[in-house]
């Protein structure tokens, strides 16, 4: 923790917010869809073992910051700390290997997001259109991905002209964390809460988006510049709404 940091100032930001956001990320379609590739129990056990091992290795990355602070005479910009530490400690060879690994991880995540987004557009959005025909659903999903690509291109150019959050990573997190915040309740309710009514789930998602956007736009509080904090407020508000709805529903049915 560093009180002078713009994003890691206290226990709430470092531990609680990231834990809650991590739970929301695990339930996202581009992660859950990986389980659909598994055919039997043996593959499931192997998948879980690899996932747990990779998670433990990933958590060890937190020690890189300490190593960089002890090794580097002067710390570079925050998004250059890890590359600088790798170059100084292990040389250019390992730096290339790590860079390739990062690119592969990014492409894997991007592939999962594209798959989930295309499925949502084709299966969930297309049938809502007037005169929708099943044979055109795949084409609709493809055109939707093209539209998303154009929006991303516009946002990338806008970010270059109007830097937001100090780095491209923070700028991207505002949108990604909003997606996680809005979709958390619908995904969890759809999988584990069959009693939850559609109206309550939609209201919970709308509340999550409203809290996130309003708090971030109006700069409510000193921590509102951190997308993880905005996501935490949105998640807590949305789950409070759904919890109140389920409680009220249970009393009426009882």
C-alpha positions in Angstrom: 0.0 0.0 0.0 1.2 3.5 -0.8 -0.9 6.5 0.4 0.7 8.6 -2.4 -0.4 6.2 -5.1 -3.4 7.1 -7.2 -4.8 3.5 -7.1 -3.4 1.6 -4.1 -3.8 3.9 -1.2 -5.4 1.7 1.5 -6.5 -1.8 2.5 -9.9 -1.3 0.9 -8.5 -0.5 -2.5 -5.7 -3.1 -2.5 -7.5 -6.1 -1.0 -11.3 -5.8 -0.7 -11.9 -4.1 -4.1 -9.7 -6.5 -6.0 -11.1 -9.5 -4.3 -14.7 -8.5 -5.2 -13.7 -7.7 -8.8 -11.9 -11.0 -9.1 -15.0 -12.9 -8.1 -17.0 -10.9 -10.7 -14.4 -11.7 -13.4 -14.4 -15.5 -12.7 -18.1 -15.6 -13.7 -17.7 -13.9 -17.1 -18.7 -15.7 -20.3 -15.3 -15.6 -21.9 -14.0 -17.6 -18.9 -16.9 -19.9 -18.3 -17.0 -20.8 -22.0 -13.6 -22.5 -21.6 -15.3 -25.2 -19.6 -17.4 -26.1 -22.6 -14.3 -27.5 -24.3 -14.1 -30.3 -21.6 -15.5 -33.7 -22.6 -15.2 -35.8 -19.4 -14.3 -35.8 -15.7 -10.7 -36.5 -16.4 -10.4 -33.3 -18.4 -12.3 -31.4 -15.8 -9.8 -32.5 -13.1 -6.8 -31.6 -15.3 -8.4 -28.2 -16.1 -8.9 -27.4 -12.5 -5.3 -28.5 -11.6 -3.8 -26.3 -14.4 -6.1 -23.4 -13.4 -5.1 -23.6 -9.7 -1.4 -23.9 -10.6 -1.6 -21.0 -13.0 -3.4 -18.9 -10.3 -0.7 -19.6 -7.7 2.0 -18.6 -10.2 0.0 -15.5 -11.1 -0.3 -14.4 -7.5 3.5 -14.7 -7.2 3.7 -11.8 -9.7 2.8 -9.5 -6.8 6.4 -10.1 -5.5 7.8 -8.6 -8.7 7.0 -5.1 -7.5 9.0 -5.7 -4.3 11.9 -7.1 -6.3 11.8 -4.2 -8.7 11.9 -1.7 -5.9 14.9 -3.4 -4.4 16.7 -4.0 -7.7 16.2 -0.9 -9.8 18.0 2.3 -8.8 15.2 4.4 -10.2 11.7 3.2 -10.7 10.4 4.0 -14.2 6.8 4.9 -15.1 4.3 2.4 -13.4 3.5 0.5 -16.6 7.2 0.1 -17.4 8.3 -1.3 -14.0 7.9 -5.0 -14.9 9.6 -4.8 -18.4 12.5 -2.8 -16.9 13.0 -5.3 -14.0 12.9 -8.3 -16.4 15.5 -6.7 -18.7 17.8 -5.8 -15.8 17.5 -9.2 -14.0 17.2 -11.8 -16.7 18.4 -10.1 -19.9 16.8 -9.8 -23.3 16.3 -13.5 -24.0 13.8 -14.0 -21.2 12.2 -10.7 -21.9 11.3 -11.9 -25.3 9.8 -15.1 -23.9 7.7 -13.1 -21.4 6.6 -10.7 -24.1 5.4 -13.7 -26.3 3.6 -15.2 -23.3 1.8 -11.9 -22.6 0.8 -11.6 -26.3 -0.5 -15.2 -26.2 -2.5 -14.6 -23.0 -4.0 -11.5 -24.4 -5.0 -13.2 -27.7 -6.6 -16.1 -25.7 -8.6 -13.7 -23.6 -9.6 -11.7 -26.7 -10.7 -14.9 -28.5 -12.9 -15.8 -25.5 -14.4 -12.3 -25.5 -15.1 -12.4 -29.2 -16.7 -15.8 -28.9 -18.9 -14.8 -26.0 -19.9 -11.5 -27.7 -20.7 -13.1 -31.0 -22.9 -15.7 -29.1 -24.7 -13.0 -27.2 -25.4 -11.0 -30.4 -26.6 -14.0 -32.3 -28.5 -15.9 -29.6 -29.8 -13.2 -27.3 -30.0 -9.9 -29.3 -30.9 -11.0 -32.8 -34.2 -12.8 -31.9 -35.4 -9.5 -30.3 -35.2 -7.7 -33.7 -38.5 -7.4 -35.7 -38.6 -9.9 -38.5 -35.5 -11.8 -37.3 -34.7 -15.0 -39.1 -32.6 -17.8 -37.5 -30.5 -18.2 -40.6 -29.3 -14.6 -40.4 -28.2 -14.8 -36.7 -24.6 -15.8 -37.6 -24.3 -12.9 -40.0 -25.7 -10.5 -37.4 -23.1 -11.6 -34.9 -20.3 -11.1 -37.4 -21.5 -7.6 -38.3 -21.8 -6.8 -34.6 -18.2 -7.7 -34.1 -17.2 -5.4 -36.9 -19.1 -2.6 -35.2 -17.4 -3.3 -31.9 -14.0 -3.2 -33.7 -14.9 0.3 -35.1 -15.9 1.5 -31.7 -12.6 0.2 -30.2 -10.6 2.0 -33.0 -12.4 5.3 -32.2 -11.8 4.9 -28.4 -8.1 4.1 -29.0 -7.6 7.2 -31.1 -9.6 9.3 -28.6 -7.3 8.0 -25.8 -4.2 9.0 -27.7 -5.6 12.5 -28.0 -7.1 12.8 -24.5 -5.1 10.6 -22.1 -7.2 9.2 -19.3 -6.2 7.7 -16.0 -2.5 8.0 -16.6 -2.1 4.9 -18.8 -3.9 2.9 -21.5 -4.4 0.1 -19.0 -6.4 2.3 -16.6 -8.4 3.7 -19.5 -9.3 0.2 -20.6 -10.2 -0.9 -17.1 -13.0 1.7 -16.9 -14.9 -0.1 -19.6 -13.9 -3.6 -18.7 -14.8 -3.2 -15.1 -18.1 -1.6 -16.0 -18.9 -4.8 -18.1 -18.0 -7.0 -15.2 -20.1 -4.9 -12.8 -23.2 -4.9 -15.0 -23.1 -8.6 -16.0 -22.2 -10.1 -12.6 -25.7 -10.3 -11.1 -27.4 -11.6 -14.4 -24.8 -14.3 -14.8 -24.8 -15.5 -11.3 -28.6 -15.4 -11.0 -28.9 -17.3 -14.3 -26.7 -20.1 -13.0 -27.4 -20.4 -9.3 -30.5 -18.4 -8.5 -33.4 -19.7 -10.5 -35.9 -18.1 -8.1 -34.7 -14.6 -9.1 -37.2 -12.9 -11.3 -36.1 -11.3 -14.6 -37.3 -7.8 -13.6 -35.3 -7.9 -10.4 -32.2 -9.0 -12.3 -32.6 -6.3 -14.9 -33.1 -3.7 -12.2 -30.0 -4.9 -10.3 -27.9 -4.6 -13.5 -29.2 -1.2 -14.2 -28.4 0.0 -10.6 -24.9 -1.4 -11.0 -24.3 0.6 -14.2 -25.9 3.8 -12.7 -23.8 3.7 -9.6 -20.6 3.0 -11.5 -21.2 5.8 -14.1 -22.6 8.4 -11.7 -19.8 7.9 -9.1 -17.1 8.0 -11.8 -18.6 11.0 -13.7 -19.3 13.1 -10.7 -16.1 12.1 -8.9 -17.9 11.1 -5.7 -15.3 10.6 -3.0 -11.5 10.6 -3.2 -11.3 7.0 -4.5 -13.6 7.5 -7.4 -10.7 7.7 -9.9 -10.0 3.9 -9.3 -12.2 1.7 -11.6 -11.9 -1.1 -9.0 -13.6 1.1 -6.4 -16.3 2.1 -8.8 -16.9 -1.6 -9.6 -17.1 -2.5 -5.9 -19.7 0.2 -5.3 -21.7 -1.0 -8.3 -21.5 -4.7 -7.3 -22.5 -4.0 -3.7 -25.4 -1.9 -4.8 -26.6 -4.4 -7.4 -26.4 -7.3 -5.0 -28.2 -5.3 -2.4 -31.1 -4.7 -4.8 -31.3 -8.4 -5.8 -31.0 -9.6 -2.2 -33.9 -7.2 -1.2 -35.9 -8.5 -4.1 -35.4 -12.2 -3.1 -36.2 -11.4 0.5 -39.4 -9.6 -0.4 -40.3 -12.4 -2.9 -39.8 -15.1 -0.2 -42.0 -13.3 2.3 -44.8 -13.0 -0.3 -44.5 -16.7 -1.2 -44.3 -17.7 2.4 
